[in-house]
Amino acid sequence: MTSICIFPLIGDNKGKNTIQMNNSQLIHDIWVDGGNTEGLLQKVKYAYSWDTYELYAELLSDSPYLSDSVLLATIYQTNVLPDIMVKYILIANPQSLSNEYIQQVVYENRMDMFPGGIEEITSYITDTVSPRQILEANVSYYTSQRKTYLNLLKNYYLTDTAGNSLNYLTDLLSNETDNESKYELMFAQISKQDYDGAYTTLGNIGSKIDPEKQPEEMARLLNMSLIIPILVNVETGEDTLENLPEYYINALTNLSTNDRGLAGSIATAIRLHFDTTYIYDEPIYIYNNDTTLKMAKPIKKTNKPLSDQSYVKISPNPADEFITVSYNINETINGLRLFITDASGKTIFEKELNKAKDQQILIVRNYAKGNYICTLFNNGKPIMSGKFIKK
């Protein structure tokens, strides 16, 4: 009864905030720089002396909604716009002179228009919030609100035991454009055994990444492109490491050893699933005197099998976006469940487990900062637990 009452409320709020966010973004895009920042930038940068008055009039007509990039280009355009025009343009955009970087550029390029120095520049700064800042604040607020309700919906679907929850989740995520949601959509599609859809989603992520401007995103995509075919291969029936192609085995070894992201965590989970002789110890990093990080405890590997040992391991710890919970239960399982509780003892997450040995990847991105305990229950009794810290 509770979820039936709460769920529509969540949906309504999410929809309301989506509309408000879209409206705010639309208004912002229409007003800032006359709705064409790139076009206005080109006009300012490549203007000639005979364009002076026309350019000055256009910049004033788009005030007080000029972007910082256009204002900076205006200050640098010393061959076309005289100091007095630039001064009036800056004053017409009250947010401009409160920007320390713009102050510095004015000081270095246009100091003659402020003979009183920095003191005169700062004299034009008021406590008034500019119209452009109000637009940006509205977009930021509704974007944040929408993200909050989106996360509530995702958590609702992930904990819902109804048969259509995965369909609802994929429908929800398919409307999102950020990379994090696309990766989540891809894993939801794999859970639905929609492997073609997962590969299509992975390709869509790659089509929107600029390798030169987003090298870290590109590196993550390459690692995910390596691990996803292996994961699909495992999901569709491979039950031994030897049955995997050598290329896959080499990729698993490399990612589980060198990648500290999600791809490396999945590679570690697959190796632990197949190879009882493989042990992963989470490396510990400490700061040097120069504040750089160094590894204090390396990854250890041993040929000693763990099939006769019970254990539960959590990594990474401290955690930011996700944790992996590796466990081995050396007893007959009956109603095996995993619980996560916070420092006050409140249950944050629970899941039924059907294997005596496995590894679970759990998203903790939305958890509050603090200490948490993962506990395994079997036959209704707690049998072992581990702690982790959410950064």
C-alpha positions as semicolon CSV with decimal commas, in nm:
position;residue;x (nm);y (nm);z (nm)
1;M;0,000;0,000;0,000
2;T;0,282;0,240;0,085
3;S;0,458;0,202;-0,249
4;I;0,131;0,241;-0,439
5;C;0,076;0,576;-0,264
6;I;0,432;0,702;-0,291
7;F;0,512;0,596;-0,644
8;P;0,269;0,826;-0,830
9;L;0,389;1,113;-0,614
10;I;0,747;1,044;-0,717
11;G;0,646;1,023;-1,079
12;D;0,442;1,345;-1,068
13;N;0,723;1,538;-0,900
14;K;0,978;1,407;-1,146
15;G;0,757;1,507;-1,438
16;K;0,689;1,849;-1,289
17;N;1,060;1,916;-1,235
18;T;1,140;1,790;-1,585
19;I;0,895;2,042;-1,734
20;Q;1,025;2,324;-1,514
21;M;1,386;2,234;-1,595
22;N;1,313;2,222;-1,970
23;N;1,128;2,555;-1,954
24;S;1,413;2,718;-1,762
25;Q;1,672;2,576;-2,002
26;L;1,469;2,695;-2,301
27;I;1,438;3,048;-2,161
28;H;1,809;3,047;-2,078
29;D;1,906;2,934;-2,430
30;I;1,679;3,194;-2,593
31;W;1,803;3,492;-2,392
32;V;2,177;3,430;-2,334
33;D;2,375;3,585;-2,623
34;G;2,055;3,623;-2,822
35;G;2,021;3,246;-2,843
36;N;2,340;3,196;-3,046
37;T;2,659;3,211;-2,838
38;E;2,884;3,060;-3,105
39;G;2,751;3,295;-3,373
40;L;2,796;3,602;-3,155
41;L;3,148;3,493;-3,063
42;Q;3,238;3,468;-3,430
43;K;3,100;3,818;-3,495
44;V;3,309;3,965;-3,212
45;K;3,631;3,781;-3,296
46;Y;3,626;3,848;-3,671
47;A;3,476;4,199;-3,678
48;Y;3,637;4,481;-3,874
49;S;3,666;4,849;-3,783
50;W;3,365;4,939;-4,001
51;D;3,153;4,695;-3,794
52;T;3,212;4,889;-3,471
53;Y;2,878;5,059;-3,415
54;E;2,666;4,769;-3,544
55;L;2,852;4,525;-3,317
56;Y;2,827;4,763;-3,020
57;A;2,449;4,799;-3,071
58;E;2,400;4,422;-3,095
59;L;2,602;4,355;-2,778
60;L;2,401;4,616;-2,588
61;S;2,072;4,474;-2,718
62;D;2,169;4,126;-2,587
63;S;2,263;4,271;-2,246
64;P;2,232;4,192;-1,958
65;Y;2,240;3,832;-2,087
66;L;2,587;3,820;-2,241
67;S;2,791;3,512;-2,155
68;D;3,137;3,538;-2,001
69;S;3,295;3,398;-2,319
70;V;3,141;3,676;-2,531
71;L;3,235;3,941;-2,274
72;L;3,596;3,820;-2,273
73;A;3,611;3,825;-2,653
74;T;3,470;4,180;-2,641
75;I;3,746;4,293;-2,404
76;Y;4,015;4,138;-2,626
77;Q;3,876;4,301;-2,944
78;T;4,083;4,619;-2,905
79;N;4,101;4,688;-3,282
80;V;3,724;4,731;-3,323
81;L;3,564;4,828;-2,992
82;P;3,701;5,137;-2,813
83;D;3,738;5,142;-2,435
84;I;3,429;5,352;-2,372
85;M;3,203;5,108;-2,560
86;V;3,348;4,808;-2,378
87;K;3,301;4,990;-2,047
88;Y;2,931;5,049;-2,116
89;I;2,887;4,687;-2,225
90;L;3,045;4,560;-1,903
91;I;2,834;4,792;-1,688
92;A;2,522;4,674;-1,875
93;N;2,602;4,318;-1,762
94;P;2,624;4,354;-1,382
95;Q;2,752;3,998;-1,330
96;S;3,062;4,065;-1,545
97;L;3,276;4,282;-1,320
98;S;3,222;4,054;-1,020
99;N;3,411;3,784;-1,211
100;E;3,774;3,797;-1,094
101;Y;3,904;3,655;-1,421
102;I;3,724;3,926;-1,621
103;Q;3,865;4,186;-1,379
104;Q;4,214;4,055;-1,450
105;V;4,164;4,062;-1,828
106;V;4,031;4,419;-1,805
107;Y;4,333;4,518;-1,595
108;E;4,573;4,367;-1,849
109;N;4,403;4,487;-2,171
110;R;4,170;4,780;-2,098
111;M;4,306;4,958;-1,793
112;D;4,275;5,301;-1,955
113;M;3,895;5,286;-1,933
114;F;3,921;5,247;-1,555
115;P;4,179;5,509;-1,450
116;G;4,092;5,444;-1,088
117;G;4,236;5,093;-1,114
118;I;4,086;4,784;-0,954
119;E;3,910;5,004;-0,698
120;E;3,711;5,172;-0,975
121;I;3,630;4,836;-1,136
122;T;3,498;4,694;-0,810
123;S;3,297;5,011;-0,745
124;Y;3,056;4,898;-1,017
125;I;2,993;4,568;-0,841
126;T;2,662;4,556;-0,654
127;D;2,475;4,296;-0,454
128;T;2,215;4,282;-0,730
129;V;2,178;3,941;-0,889
130;S;2,187;3,980;-1,267
131;P;1,909;3,842;-1,490
132;R;2,156;3,598;-1,648
133;Q;2,254;3,463;-1,306
134;I;1,885;3,414;-1,222
135;L;1,836;3,211;-1,541
136;E;2,141;2,996;-1,463
137;A;2,028;2,943;-1,104
138;N;1,684;2,826;-1,219
139;V;1,835;2,578;-1,465
140;S;2,074;2,448;-1,198
141;Y;1,801;2,413;-0,935
142;Y;1,553;2,225;-1,151
143;T;1,828;2,007;-1,295
144;S;1,925;1,909;-0,941
145;Q;1,563;1,845;-0,843
146;R;1,503;1,634;-1,149
147;K;1,814;1,427;-1,079
148;T;1,693;1,364;-0,722
149;Y;1,356;1,232;-0,837
150;L;1,517;1,034;-1,118
151;N;1,737;0,857;-0,863
152;L;1,431;0,784;-0,647
153;L;1,257;0,626;-0,946
154;K;1,563;0,418;-1,033
155;N;1,592;0,292;-0,677
156;Y;1,220;0,211;-0,678
157;Y;1,252;0,000;-0,991
158;L;1,571;-0,171;-0,868
159;T;1,407;-0,282;-0,544
160;D;1,069;-0,367;-0,700
161;T;1,018;-0,742;-0,735
162;A;0,745;-0,710;-0,998
163;G;0,815;-0,873;-1,333
164;N;0,801;-0,547;-1,532
165;S;1,044;-0,348;-1,317
166;L;1,333;-0,395;-1,562
167;N;1,115;-0,279;-1,851
168;Y;1,017;0,032;-1,657
169;L;1,382;0,096;-1,570
170;T;1,501;0,068;-1,930
171;D;1,219;0,295;-2,047
172;L;1,320;0,552;-1,786
173;L;1,691;0,539;-1,866
174;S;1,640;0,543;-2,243
175;N;1,517;0,904;-2,215
176;E;1,838;1,020;-2,043
177;T;2,129;1,165;-2,240
178;D;2,419;1,162;-1,991
179;N;2,681;0,888;-2,011
180;E;2,619;0,756;-1,660
181;S;2,255;0,684;-1,742
182;K;2,355;0,527;-2,073
183;Y;2,588;0,285;-1,895
184;E;2,310;0,204;-1,647
185;L;2,074;0,143;-1,941
186;M;2,327;-0,090;-2,099
187;F;2,351;-0,305;-1,783
188;A;1,972;-0,310;-1,749
189;Q;1,950;-0,434;-2,108
190;I;2,204;-0,707;-2,033
191;S;1,995;-0,810;-1,732
192;K;1,695;-0,838;-1,970
193;Q;1,913;-1,044;-2,208
194;D;1,869;-0,772;-2,468
195;Y;2,230;-0,797;-2,584
196;D;2,174;-0,626;-2,919
197;G;2,022;-0,332;-2,735
198;A;2,321;-0,320;-2,498
199;Y;2,567;-0,306;-2,788
200;T;2,360;-0,034;-2,955
201;T;2,366;0,171;-2,633
202;L;2,743;0,125;-2,605
203;G;2,781;0,249;-2,963
204;N;2,563;0,553;-2,888
205;I;2,790;0,644;-2,598
206;G;3,094;0,629;-2,826
207;S;2,933;0,847;-3,092
208;K;2,898;1,137;-2,847
209;I;3,250;1,135;-2,702
210;D;3,520;1,367;-2,840
211;P;3,853;1,182;-2,785
212;E;4,053;1,507;-2,778
213;K;3,828;1,695;-2,535
214;Q;3,722;1,392;-2,326
215;P;4,025;1,162;-2,300
216;E;3,914;1,012;-1,966
217;E;3,566;0,932;-2,099
218;M;3,725;0,778;-2,408
219;A;3,954;0,560;-2,195
220;R;3,655;0,443;-1,990
221;L;3,460;0,363;-2,307
222;L;3,750;0,157;-2,446
223;N;3,768;-0,044;-2,123
224;M;3,392;-0,098;-2,120
225;S;3,408;-0,202;-2,487
226;L;3,656;-0,471;-2,383
227;I;3,463;-0,605;-2,086
228;I;3,103;-0,597;-2,215
229;P;3,153;-0,867;-2,486
230;I;3,318;-1,085;-2,221
231;L;3,028;-1,027;-1,981
232;V;2,775;-1,111;-2,253
233;N;2,978;-1,421;-2,341
234;V;2,964;-1,532;-1,979
235;E;2,593;-1,450;-1,949
236;T;2,510;-1,660;-2,255
237;G;2,659;-1,981;-2,126
238;E;3,037;-2,001;-2,085
239;D;3,102;-2,180;-1,757
240;T;3,482;-2,217;-1,751
241;L;3,767;-1,975;-1,802
242;E;3,932;-2,211;-2,050
243;N;3,632;-2,186;-2,285
244;L;3,684;-1,813;-2,327
245;P;3,900;-1,692;-2,621
246;E;4,259;-1,607;-2,530
247;Y;4,197;-1,243;-2,621
248;Y;3,922;-1,227;-2,359
249;I;4,140;-1,391;-2,095
250;N;4,421;-1,138;-2,157
251;A;4,173;-0,851;-2,136
252;L;4,035;-0,984;-1,806
253;T;4,384;-1,007;-1,659
254;N;4,479;-0,657;-1,774
255;L;4,157;-0,487;-1,660
256;S;4,136;-0,660;-1,323
257;T;4,499;-0,561;-1,253
258;N;4,519;-0,209;-1,393
259;D;4,170;-0,055;-1,408
260;R;4,023;0,090;-1,088
261;G;3,689;0,172;-1,249
262;L;3,376;-0,028;-1,319
263;A;3,532;-0,225;-1,607
264;G;3,810;-0,346;-1,377
265;S;3,559;-0,439;-1,109
266;I;3,357;-0,649;-1,356
267;A;3,676;-0,816;-1,479
268;T;3,768;-0,901;-1,119
269;A;3,419;-1,044;-1,059
270;I;3,444;-1,267;-1,366
271;R;3,787;-1,394;-1,265
272;L;3,668;-1,467;-0,912
273;H;3,364;-1,648;-1,055
274;F;3,574;-1,876;-1,274
275;D;3,906;-1,916;-1,093
276;T;3,914;-2,028;-0,728
277;T;4,293;-1,976;-0,722
278;Y;4,261;-1,604;-0,793
279;I;4,259;-1,372;-0,493
280;Y;4,213;-0,998;-0,513
281;D;4,333;-0,780;-0,226
282;E;4,223;-0,419;-0,254
283;P;4,536;-0,198;-0,280
284;I;4,579;0,074;-0,021
285;Y;4,702;0,416;-0,134
286;I;4,872;0,668;0,091
287;Y;4,990;1,026;0,036
288;N;5,356;1,111;-0,001
289;N;5,497;1,426;0,152
290;D;5,436;1,603;-0,181
291;T;5,064;1,503;-0,164
292;T;5,098;1,254;-0,452
293;L;4,954;0,907;-0,410
294;K;5,157;0,589;-0,391
295;M;5,050;0,228;-0,344
296;A;5,128;0,109;0,007
297;K;4,997;-0,245;-0,034
298;P;5,020;-0,421;-0,371
299;I;4,773;-0,666;-0,518
300;K;4,853;-1,015;-0,394
301;K;4,792;-1,335;-0,582
302;T;4,827;-1,686;-0,455
303;N;4,763;-2,036;-0,577
304;K;4,599;-2,136;-0,252
305;P;4,235;-2,228;-0,325
306;L;3,961;-2,060;-0,126
307;S;3,691;-2,318;-0,180
308;D;3,718;-2,433;0,182
309;Q;3,725;-2,084;0,336
310;S;3,435;-1,855;0,419
311;Y;3,492;-1,487;0,356
312;V;3,330;-1,157;0,262
313;K;3,530;-0,876;0,100
314;I;3,422;-0,524;0,002
315;S;3,604;-0,304;-0,247
316;P;3,681;-0,028;-0,320
317;N;3,690;0,102;0,035
318;P;3,634;0,395;0,081
319;A;3,378;0,388;-0,203
320;D;3,241;0,663;-0,423
321;E;3,003;0,530;-0,688
322;F;2,994;0,153;-0,637
323;I;3,119;-0,138;-0,429
324;T;3,182;-0,500;-0,510
325;V;3,090;-0,752;-0,241
326;S;3,279;-1,080;-0,286
327;Y;3,176;-1,371;-0,064
328;N;3,214;-1,746;-0,015
329;I;2,985;-1,942;0,219
330;N;3,121;-2,280;0,327
331;E;2,783;-2,418;0,434
332;T;2,450;-2,513;0,285
333;I;2,262;-2,196;0,196
334;N;1,898;-2,149;0,290
335;G;1,746;-1,805;0,239
336;L;2,086;-1,640;0,194
337;R;2,044;-1,259;0,194
338;L;2,269;-0,956;0,185
339;F;2,181;-0,651;0,397
340;I;2,343;-0,306;0,403
341;T;2,280;-0,097;0,714
342;D;2,396;0,250;0,806
343;A;2,566;0,358;1,129
344;S;2,229;0,387;1,305
345;G;2,133;0,029;1,213
346;K;1,875;0,131;0,949
347;T;1,852;-0,111;0,656
348;I;1,946;0,071;0,334
349;F;1,951;-0,224;0,095
350;E;1,872;-0,594;0,089
351;K;1,896;-0,864;-0,173
352;E;1,837;-1,238;-0,192
353;L;2,139;-1,442;-0,303
354;N;2,119;-1,781;-0,470
355;K;2,486;-1,882;-0,486
356;A;2,722;-1,988;-0,209
357;K;3,006;-1,806;-0,381
358;D;2,966;-1,497;-0,596
359;Q;3,038;-1,127;-0,632
360;Q;2,780;-0,848;-0,638
361;I;2,828;-0,499;-0,785
362;L;2,616;-0,248;-0,593
363;I;2,567;0,121;-0,679
364;V;2,619;0,342;-0,370
365;R;2,640;0,676;-0,553
366;N;2,332;0,812;-0,375
367;Y;2,427;0,694;-0,025
368;A;2,503;0,964;0,231
369;K;2,865;0,995;0,342
370;G;2,948;0,774;0,638
371;N;3,004;0,417;0,759
372;Y;2,801;0,117;0,642
373;I;2,792;-0,254;0,725
374;C;2,729;-0,537;0,478
375;T;2,592;-0,845;0,654
376;L;2,518;-1,191;0,514
377;F;2,226;-1,377;0,669
378;N;2,175;-1,753;0,622
379;N;1,892;-1,954;0,778
380;G;1,773;-1,625;0,927
381;K;2,098;-1,569;1,120
382;P;2,387;-1,329;1,056
383;I;2,696;-1,530;0,960
384;M;2,954;-1,267;0,859
385;S;2,984;-0,898;0,783
386;G;3,216;-0,632;0,648
387;K;3,235;-0,254;0,676
388;F;3,286;0,015;0,412
389;I;3,298;0,393;0,405
390;K;3,101;0,607;0,156
391;K;3,309;0,910;0,060
